[in-house]
Amino acid sequence: GLRDSFEIMKGMDLPIHEVRASGGGSRSAFWRQIQADITGLQHVTINVDEGPALGVAILAGVGSGIYSSVEEACSAIIRVENKTDVCAPNHAAYNRYYDVYTGLYGSLKRHFQTVSEIASAIETLRERLHAAERERDAMVAKRSALNMALDTADGTTQLIQAGLRGIRGLLANHISIDSGYETAIAAALGSLADAIVADSRDEALSAIDHLKQVNGGRVELVVADIENTIKPSDLPNLSGATNAVDVVKAPAGILSTLKNVVIVDDIAAAKRLYAGSSLASKIVVITKAGDVMTESVIRGGSGQQSSKVELFAERDAAEAGVAQANSKIESVKIELSAKRQAETQAKEAMSQALAELKRHDSSLASNAEKLGRLRVQVEA
């Protein structure tokens, strides 16, 4: 580490000719020799042990005018007393050890950086995982709430649970609406948005008779062949409006109820439509927000309760959101597992490098101890 500090200063083009040792360690000739051999620089001691106190005294002398400059004060006060020259064979040996040290240090530095980068990536993935889990939980809660709203007991529930022949379940289960048009189609269908689909008129009438027998409430049924999805012909053709049947996939019996319905963006668009075409007043015009306009009736405003068609669309969207969130969670978990495995491998490599560095340090300490014994023997 000491040699490394000097190498850094040399890399900064700082000329170093000798090292002046101070403090308690400087009193040991053996320690000065080790430092000189490691650094390859002559070590000297001066006439004062405590360098910081000496520096203060020098600055005080300059400040009080006793000396004209720091250089003059240093020349007058500081005297070199002992010199420790570099032992060439020892320095060559330490050079070999230093090469080992720098290799180990570089390896450790890379390992530490790798572990740090992986740890940062793991933390980011953990945050993404928690965000995806919160998103999933919110979607699950929304789905549950929508299911509860759809499970309200009424005549519809009675018929579905009765399992009567030809009763195909909720109309909302047999209709698919393009995103953004759910409210408009629900308004176009009116009360039929909560209706049940029956295969034939006779089966629909039998269902009504069943409800009367069990006092099961009232219900609306749409007679529709669920296999027939042919769109009606002779649809309105108005610029600035979208035919309702073009944004819906449903049995023909349901589509027929939407034959003369067009959808516009808003009230302003409806006004432009009426101003531009006399045909508009003969059909049903509906805004995306669910405002309904016929030749003699206009129905709209705010606070409209969601129909089963809209609730089903919301539930399907929530279901898709849950699936998407689960997919994201699994993807992040796989990525997180890979990063944790990489972190384990990086830490193992770092541990091996640390162990090698410790062995190197132990070897240096052992050699220093041997040199110390030899010096004692020589001096004796």
N, C-alpha and C positions, 0 to 999 in steps of 0.2 A: 504494500500500500504506500509506504514511504517513497519507494523508487517510482511508483506510478505518479505520485504528486510532482516529482521533479521532471518526469517525462512530459507531463501536461504543460509545465512551465516552459520547457524547451520547445514544445510544439507551438507555443505562443511567441517564439523568438525572443525569449527573455534570457540574456547571457548570464550564466551561473559559473563562477570560477572557484568559489569555495563556500563552505557552509560554516557559519559561526554558531556553535552550540552554547546554550545557556541553561540555567536551571539545574536541578538536582542530577539529572541524567548526564549532564556534561562532565561531572566529576569523575565518572568511570571511564578510564582509558580503554577498557575492553568494549564498552558500549559504543564509544566514539569510533573504535576501529571497525566494528560491525557495520555502523552506519556509513562510514567512508567506503567500505568494501561493497556494500549494497548499492550505493548511489554512484560510485565511481568518482566522487568529489572529495577533495581534501577538507577535513574538518579541523576547525581551530577553536580554541577557547580564548576569551579575552579577560581583562583584569577585573571584570564585574560579573557576578553570577546572574543577577536578576535583570534581565533585559528590559522588561516593561518599566521598572523604576528608573533605570538608566535613561531610557528614552524620554521620560518626563523631565528628568533633570537637564538633559541636553536642550529640550525645547524651552525650558524655563531660562536657561542661560542665554539663548538666542533672543528670547522675548524681552529679557531685562537689559539687553545691550552688551552683555559681557563678551559675546561672540557675535560676529557680523553675519554668520550663516550657519546652517546645520552642518555643512561640510567642514567648516572651520572648527566647530565644537567637537565633531566626531574625531577629527585629526588630533585635537589637543587632549581629549579625554580617553579615547579607546586605545588600548595597547594589546596586541596579540601576545599571548603567553605560551601556549602550547599548540603544536601542529601535529595532526595525525594524517599521514599519507596513505594513499590507497595501496593495498596489497594486491598486486596484479593477479596471482593465482586464485586468491579468494574472490576477487571481482569477476573473474571468468566463470567460476563455479556459480556465483550468485546470478550471473547473466543467464546461465542455463535454467536455473530455478525461476528466474523472472519470466522467461519464455513460457515455461509451464504455467506460471501464475496468470499471465495475460491470456493464454488460451482458455484456461478454466474460467477466468473472469468474464471473457467474452461469451463463452458458452452459457454461463449463469445469467448474464445480462439478457441474452436472447430468450432464455427460458422464462425469466421473470416477466419480460415483455409479452411473451406468448400467453402466459398464465393470466396476466392482467387483461389482455385483449379478450381472451376467452371468457373471463369473469364478467367483463363489461357486456359482452354479447349475451351471456346467460341472463344477466339482470334485465336486459332489454327484452329477451324472449319471455321471461317471467312476467313482465309488465304486459306484454302482448297477450299472454295466456290468461292473465287475470281479467284483462279487458274483454277478451272473447268469452270468458265464462260469465262475466256480468251481462254481456249482450245476450248470451244464450238464456240465462236465468230470466231476463226481462221478457224475452220472446215466449218462454215457457209460461210465465205468469199471464201474459196477454192471451196466449192460446187457451189457457185454463178459464180465464174470465169469459172469453168468447164462447167456449163450449158450454159454460153455465148459462149464458144468455140464450144459446140455441136450444138448450134442454128444458126450456120452460114448458110446463104441462098445460096443454090445451087440446082442442079437437084434433089438431095435426098430430100431436104426440099419441093420442088415443088410436088414430087410424094406423099410424106406422107400427105401433106395438101390437095391433090386432093381427097383422100379417094377412090381410085380406088379398084375395086373388086380384091381379091387375093393378094393384096400388104400388106405384114405383118410388114412393118417397117424395121428399121435398123437391119442389121445382129448382131450388137453389143448387141441388146436387146434380142437376142435368143441364146446367147452363154455365158457360165460360165466357167471361166478359173481358175485353181488352182493358189494360190498366188505365185508369183515369176516367173511365166511363161508367163505373159501378153505380154511382149515385143517380146518374141520368137514366140508366136502364131500370133501376129500382123505381124511379118516379114514373117512368113510362108504363111499367107493369102495374103500378098502384098496389092494390091489395093482393094482386096475383103474385107479387114477389114473395109472399109467405104461403103460397098455395102448394097443393100436392098434385102430382102427376098421376093420371089414371090412363090405362090403355084404351078404354072404350067408354061410351056413354053409359051402358048398362052397368059396368063395374063402378063407375062414379056414383050412379044412383044407389047402388047396393051399399056403397060406403056411407052415403048420407043416411040411409035407412038404419045402418048399424049404429051410427052416432045417436040417432033418436032413441033406439032401443036401450042404449047404455047411458043415456043422458051425458054424452061425452063432449058437448059443446058444438060450436059451429066451425065450418071449414070451407075453403074454396078449393075446387079441383079443376085442373086443366086437362082436357082430353087430348092426348098427344102420343103418337107412335114414336117412342124414343129412338127407334132405329132409322127413322126417316128424318134427315137433316137438310133436305133440299130447301134452298131459300125461295121465298115467293118472288114472282116476277112483277113487272110494271111498277117498279119502285120510283119514288119521287127523285127528280134530278134538279137540285137547287144548288147554285154556286154559293159557297160559304157555309154549307151544312153537310153533315155526315149522316147517311142513312143508319138507323139504329141496328138493322139486321147485319150491317157490315162490321160491327164491333162485337157481335155476339155469335157464339157457337151453341146451338140448342136444337132440340127436335123441331120439326116443321110446324107442329101445332102451337108451339110457343112463339116461333118466329112470325107466325101469321098475325099475332096480336101486336107486333111491332112494325107491320108493313107500312103504315102511313105515319111513321114517327121519324123525325129528323132531329139531330143534335147540333147545337151551336155552342160556342165557347161561353157566352155570357149574355146578359140582357141587351147590352149595346149591339152585339152581333145579331140578336133576334130582331131588334129595331131595323137594322140594315136589311135583314132578310125580308121583313114585311114591306119595307119601302121599295125593294127591288123586284119583288115578285108577288103577283096576286094569288098564286097557287099556295103561298105560305099560310094564308088564312084558312085554307080548306083542309090542312093536315095538322098533326100535333107537332109543335115545336117545343123542344126541351133543352134547357141549358145544362152544362156539365155539373152545375151546383144543384140540379133537381127542380128548377122552376119549370112549370108546365103551362103551355099556352095552346088553347084551341080557339075555334072561331068565336065562341061565346063565353069561355071560362078561362080564367088565369089563376093559377095556384102557385104560390112560392113564398119566399121569405127566409127566415132562419129558424133554427131549433128543431129541425125535422128529425124524428126518431129513425134510427137505422133499421132497414128491413132485413129479413133473413138473407136475401141475396147479398146485401152489403156485408152482413156479419160473416157469411160464409167466405166472401172474398177476403175479408180481413183475417179470418182464421187461417185460410190457405196461405196468405202472405206471412202470417206469423209462423206457420208450420215450415214454410220455405226458409224463413229466417232462422228457425231452430236448427234445421238441417245444415244451413250454411255456416252457422256458428259452430256446430259440432264438427264440421269438416275443418274449419279453421283451427279449432282446439286440437284436433288430432294432428294436423300438420305442424302446429307449433310444438306439440309434445314430442313428435319425432325429431324435429330440429333441435329441441332442447336436450333430448336424450343424446343426440350425436355430439352436441357441444360439451355436455357433462363428461362423456367418454373421452373427448379430446382433452378436457381439462385434467382428468385423471392421468392420462398418458403424459401430458406436459409436466405435471407435478412429479410424476415418477422420474422423468428425465432430469428434472431440476434436482431432485433428491440425490440422484446418482452423481450429478456434477458437484453438489455440495459435499457429498461423501469423499469425492476425489480431492476436492479442495482441502478438506479437513486432513486427509492423509498427507497431502503436500505440506500443510502447515505443521503437522506433527513431525514430518521429516526435517523441515527447517529447524524446528525447535530442538530436535535431537542433535542435529549438526552443530547448532549454536552451543549447546551444552558441551559437546565434545571439544569444540574450539576453546571454550572457557576453561575446561580442565587442562588442556594442553598449554594455554597461556599461563595458568597458575603454576604448572610444573616448570615452564621455562623461566618465569620470573623468580621461582624459588631457587 
